[in-house]
Amino acid sequence: MAKRRTGMRLSRRLLAVTGSIVVLASATACGDDRIAGNSIDTSTSATIAPTTTPTTTAPAPFVALRWVDDGGCVVMGPNCPTFVVWSDGSVEISRTGETTPPEVTGSIRRSDVEAWLGSVADLDPTALAAAVGPGTCNSCVDGADTVLTVRTTTGDVTLDSTELAFDRTNEFFADLDQLMADVRAVGDLPLVDRT
């Protein structure tokens, strides 16, 4: 009888162990990775944030200079040019007074525009007007007058050739002439006759 009890005890223990293995196996098969007494809990995983490289966006181009001729060059046309120079070196040439897209486009060196912007950053229009003197009305005698808009660090400054002389011996206007020579080299508006 003692043998039988020992065998029963072994059978009960074997059943208990087998039952534990079955429960453990079924828990694992169902996806529960947490095992009692195990120091590793794989049910929670660390969240890894994706690595992103910060993007640096270049500032949007802005109008660095606008040169608008008006007056006698309107005859037959309009044939007066408006030049727009963007901070990235892009150039647009259109007819003054027209709302159509530019007829001529191109570019000059960005570094030349940046140098120009640096030279006019602190432009004082009052001091400039005092240095060059009053302008004249060229359109009054079939000539052309110019309105120049320049971007400075304090905003846009407008200079009108009827109010102050565009004196090419002045350093500001000498620099302007040099820049405009490159701008004009982008192309010419074809002359039109709409009379």
DOMIDREN-978448 format. One record per atom (N, C-alpha, C, O): residue in one letter; x, y, z. Coordinates in steps of 0.02 Angstrom, whole numbers, plus 50000, padded with zeros to 5 digits. Atoms other than C-alpha are relative to their C-alpha. Layout:
AXYZ/...
***
This chain:
M500404994150000/M500005000050000/M500435006350000/M500245011449972/A499554994349998/A501435011550034/A500235001949931/A500325007749914/K499774998650067/K501995009649856/K499455003549961/K499585008149922/R500554997050036/R500285014049793/R499925007350018/R499795011349973/R500064993249978/R500205030049897/R500565004349970/R500455010049949/T499444996350028/T501915035149838/T499875001249926/T500015006649899/G500174999250071/G501365032049659/G499465005049990/G499495008849941/M500544995150006/M499795042249687/M500265007050012/M500075011849978/R499714993549986/R500795056249763/R500405002449939/R500375008349920/L499614998150059/L501955055849613/L499545001849943/L499675006549905/S500474998650053/S500475055349495/S499695006850010/S499615010749962/R500304993549986/R499675070149582/R500495005749986/R500325010849958/R499494994950012/R501305079749577/R500125000849926/R500185006449900/L499894999950072/L501565075049396/L499435003749966/L499545007649920/L500584996550028/L499795080849356/L500045007550014/L499895011649972/A499964992949981/A500075097049450/A500525003549958/A500405009149933/V499474997050040/V501705100449359/V499795000449928/V499885005549895/T500245000150069/T500955095349192/T499485005449990/T499485008949939/G500524994850005/G499455106549225/G500305006949999/G500075011249961/S499674993549999/S500605121149266/S500325001549933/S500305007149908/I499684999150065/I501555118249105/I499485001749947/I499605006049904/V500534998750049/V499935117749005/V499745007150007/V499655010649958/V500254993149988/V499315133949087/V500525005049975/V500355009949942/L499464995550021/L500995142049057/L500055000249924/L500135005649895/A499965000450073/A501045136148876/A499415003649968/A499505007249919/S500594996750029/S499275142148842/S500035007650010/S499825011349967/A499934992849988/A499635159148921/A500495003149951/A500395008649927/T499514997650048/T501155161048811/T499725000149930/T499845004849892/A500295000450067/A500215155648656/A499495005449989/A499405007649932/C500504994750007/C498875168648690/C500305006949999/C499955011949994/G499684993450006/G500145182448687/G500165003250066/G500425008850065/D499834997049936/D500355185748873/D500714998150017/D500844992450037/D499295001549989/D502235186848893/D500215001050073/D500794999950090/R499824999049930/R502155191049078/R499994993350036/R499474990050039/I499955006449965/I502745175949175/I500155001650073/I500615005350088/A499914998849928/A502575175949364/A500704997950020/A500944992550002/G499335001549976/G504255176549446/G500555001649952/G501135001449970/N499504998350050/N505135181549287/N500155007450007/N499695011550012/S499834993049991/S506085197849302/S499945003949934/S500005010149935/I500064996650065/I505855201749116/I499265000349982/I498934995249976/D500704999050020/D504175208949068/D500025002849930/D500175008749921/T499954997850070/T504095209848880/T499355003049974/T499315004649915/S500634997250023/S502315216348874/S500045007549988/S499655010249949/T499914992850012/T502915234248882/T500675000949966/T501184998649991/S499384998750036/S504185239748757/S500145007450000/S499685011550002/A499814992950000/A505145255948756/A499805003049933/A499895000049880/T500194996550061/T504485268448631/T500615004049977/T500895008050014/I499424996450028/I505865274848519/I499745005549954/I499395004149905/A500224994350040/A505545292048451/A500395000149935/A501004999249936/P499634999650063/P505965293748268/P500475006050000/P500305011350026/T499534994550002/T507485304348238/T499845004349939/T499785001849883/T500144995350054/T507125319648135/T500555005249998/T500785007650050/T499504994850009/T508375331548065/T499635006549992/T499215007249948/P500344993650007/P507825349448092/P500145002949931/P500715003149909/T499914997150066/T507525357547924/T500085007550007/T499735010850046/T499914992750002/T508155374947892/T499735002549934/T499955000349881/T500304997350061/T507125384547769/T500305006949986/T500365011150030/A499734993550021/A507875398847673/A499435005050001/A498865003449984/P500534995050001/P506935415047691/P499745001049929/P500115000449881/A500314998950065/A505735418647550/A500315006249967/A500455011150002/P499724994150034/P506445430447418/P499535006150008/P498925005350011/F500384993849995/F505885448547433/F500265004849947/F500815004049921/V499804995050049/V505945463447317/V500545004450031/V500425008050079/A499454996049975/A507635471547345/A500005007049969/A500215011850001/L499994993650035/L507405485347217/L499474999949945/L499384994949910/R500484999150055/R506045491647101/R500155006749967/R500175011949999/W499844994150040/W506475503946962/W499435000949950/W499324996549909/V500574998850044/V504985511646871/V500125006449961/V500165011949988/D499954994250044/D505215523046722/D499315001749974/D498894997349961/D500644997750026/D503755533646663/D500125006749966/D500605010249981/G499944993650035/G503495548446548/G500014999149925/G499574995849898/G499975000050073/G504025550446366/G500064993149970/G499864992249912/C499935006850027/C504405531946346/C499334996449992/C499314990949965/V500675002950008/V502535528546354/V499765000749928/V499344996849906/V500224998550068/V502335535646178/V499994993749958/V500464989849958/M500145005750043/M501635522746057/M499874993550038/M499514989250014/G499985006349964/G501795509246190/G499404998250041/G498844998050015/P499454997549959/P501835508746335/P500664996349989/P500674990249982/N499335002850008/N503695506146314/N500475001550058/N501075000250054/C499594998749941/C504305511746485/C500114993550039/C499634989750049/P499875006149963/P505155497846582/P499915000750075/P500035006150104/T499995000749927/T504865492546761/T500454994050014/T500324988549991/F499535005349982/F506305482546833/F499874998050073/F499835002350116/V500075002549931/V506045471646987/V500584995150012/V500664990249976/V499435004249982/V507585464147069/V499844996850067/V499735000250117/W500155003849939/W507285450447198/W500654998650038/W501194998650009/S499415001349957/S508445446447344/S500404993949978/S500994993449995/D499635005950022/D508905429747264/D500345001049932/D500634996349904/G499694998450064/G509515438447105/G499544999649941/G499745001349885/S500485000350056/S507955435447000/S499835007049977/S499785011750017/V500164993550030/V507525449646882/V499374999149957/V499314994349919/E500614999950041/E505825453546805/E499965006949967/E500045012150000/I500074993650036/I505575466846671/I499314999949967/I499144995449930/S500684999550029/S503825472446625/S499895007149977/S500315011549986/R500174993350025/R502965487346547/R499665003950056/R499195001450088/T500294995749948/T502565501546666/T499265001049986/T499065002849930/G500724999050006/G500705502446696/G499624993849977/G499014993749981/E500325006250022/E500355484946627/E499914995350059/E500324995250105/T500125004949947/T499615471446738/T500154992849976/T500024988050012/T499835006550027/T500205457146627/T500644997450033/T501015001350062/P499385002749972/P501595445346683/P500625003349968/P500575006049913/P499394997150029/P503395451246655/P500154997149931/P500064991149920/E499835002350067/E503955450346474/E500704997149995/E500844993049952/V499315002350000/V505785447346514/V500164997850072/V500035001550119/T499775002349934/T506475436946658/T500704997349993/T500914995249939/G499325002649999/G508215431646706/G500275000850070/G499895001150118/S499704999149934/S509435433546847/S500695003049995/S501035002649944/I499324997549992/I511005442046906/I500284996350061/I499934992550093/R499705003649944/R512215435847038/R499685002250066/R499615008150081/R500304998849934/R511415434247208/R500485004150044/R500275008550082/S499504996449959/S513035440447288/S500005007549985/S500125011650029/D500034992950017/D512865456947192/D499405003350033/D499445009050056/V500604997249967/V511105459447260/V500125000550075/V499925005450106/E499864999849928/E511685455147436/E500485005750016/E500405009150067/A499544994349990/A513115467747419/A499625006649996/A499745011250035/W500414993950007/W511875480847360/W499585001150063/W499565006650090/L500424999449939/L510705477247507/L500425002150060/L500195006050102/G499564997949946/G512185478947625/G500185007349996/G500245010750047/S499804993050009/S512655495747551/S499435004950014/S499555010750030/V500574995549989/V510895502847570/V499634998550065/V499105001350078/A500345002249939/A510465494747737/A499805006050044/A499255006150071/D500134994249956/D510575511347831/D499895006449960/D500075011949982/L500114994250043/L510075522947688/L499575005350035/L499045003950061/D500364994349972/D509535540047750/D499775004449941/D500175008149914/P500234996350059/P508435547647613/P500055007650008/P500165011249959/T499954992849989/T508465564947693/T500715002449987/T500825007549954/A499294998250011/A510375565447696/A500184999349926/A500565003349900/L499865000950071/L510425558647518/L499725005849959/L500065008349915/A500314994450036/A509225572047455/A500405006450010/A500485010449964/A499594994149986/A510285585447540/A500664999849961/A500925004949940/A499355000750034/A511865578447459/A499945000949924/A500415003549893/V500054999850073/V511205577447280/V499595005849973/V499655007649915/G500394994350022/G509995591947272/G499334998049970/G499174992149964/P500685001450026/P508255593547196/P500024996949930/P500504997749892/G500065003250066/G507685583647045/G499655004649951/G499505010449966/T500344996250052/T506875589346884/T499464995549969/T499504989449973/C500535003850034/C505315584246788/C500214998949928/C500095003149884/N499785001750068/N506045575746635/N499404998549955/N499424999849895/S500595001750040/S504335569646578/S499635006349976/S499235006049930/C500304993850021/C503815587746564/C500265002249931/C499945006149896/V499714998550065/V504945588846411/V500124993649961/V500644992949927/D499995006450036/D504605571346340/D500554995250022/D500694990349987/G499505004649974/G505955563146445/G499664994950046/G499054994350046/A500275005049954/A505745549346574/A500215001750072/A500775003950084/D499864999249929/D505645550646762/D500014993050031/D499724988350005/T499915006549967/T506105536646881/T499775000450072/T499925005150108/V500165000949929/V505345530947044/V500354993650021/V500234988249993/L499605005549976/L506535519647138/L499774998150070/L499715002450114/T500175002449934/T506005508947285/T500554995250022/T500704990349987/V499425003749975/V507435501847389/V499834996950068/V499545000250111/R500115003349935/R507325489147531/R500595001650046/R501175000450029/T499494998749949/T508275494647687/T499814996050063/T499304992650064/T500155003749939/T508355487447862/T499395002950037/T499104999550079/T500584997049968/T506985499447916/T499384999849956/T498855002449976/G500585000450045/G505835495847769/G500175002749931/G500755004149916/D499904997550068/D505585501947592/D500085007650000/D499725011250035/V499894992850010/V506245519147542/V499875001549927/V500154998149883/T500154998150069/T505555527547386/T500355006549983/T500315011450020/L499654994150025/L506595539947287/L499725001749932/L499674997349888/D500314997750062/D505825550247146/D500475005049967/D500685009949998/S499534995750036/S506925558347013/S499735007149990/S500115011749975/T500284993150005/T505725573247007/T500125003950064/T500085010050065/E499894996749936/E506105576747190/E500735000750019/E500925005550052/L499284999449987/L507965573147202/L500384997649939/L500164993249903/A499605001650059/A509315572347071/A500324993250007/A500614991550059/F499655006450003/F509935555147023/F500715001449976/F500884999949919/D499334997750015/D511715561647028/D500494994150000/D500644991350052/R499575005950007/R512885548146962/R500695001050032/R501064996150038/T499374999049966/T514385556247049/T499944998450075/T500444997650109/N500125001949931/N513595552147217/N500114992450007/N499924988649962/E499835007149991/E514175535247288/E499394995549995/E499434990149966/F500605004150002/F512395528747310/F499784998949927/F499644993249908/F500235000750069/F511915532247129/F500534996749955/F500354993549906/A499485003650037/A513605526047064/A499914992450010/A499964988649963/D500125007149986/D513265509347151/D499374997649966/D499344992049940/L500645001750033/L511485509547084/L500114999049925/L499844994249896/D499865000650072/D512115512346905/D500354993449984/D500204990249934/Q499635006250011/Q513295497646921/Q499534994050004/Q499564989549962/L500485005549993/L511905486146982/L499514999949941/L499374994649914/M500494999650054/M510675492346850/M500304998149933/M499944995949888/A499685002250062/A511945489146711/A499934992449993/A499794989949939/D500095007350001/D511875470646759/D499274998149989/D499114993449953/V500725001450006/V509975471146774/V499785001249928/V499414997049901/R500194998550069/R509765479246603/R500284994949950/R499994993749897/A499695005050044/A510925466146527/A499584993649996/A499704989449952/V500445005950001/V509595452946568/V499594999949935/V499464994649907/G500374999750062/G508615459046417/G499645006649992/G499615010650038/D500374993950016/D507605472746334/D499284998449984/D499134993049957/L500705000750022/L505755475046311/L499985001649926/L500275006649904/P500074998350071/P505325474346127/P499555006249994/P499055006850029/L500414994150010/L504645491046067/L499344998149967/L499324994149921/V500665001250030/V502805490946029/V499705006649977/V499865012050003/D500344994050026/D501745503045930/D499254998450003/D498994994649962/R500725001249992/R499945503345989/R499595006149980/R499025006950002/T500374993950020/T499465519845907/T499494998449946/T499145002949924/
***
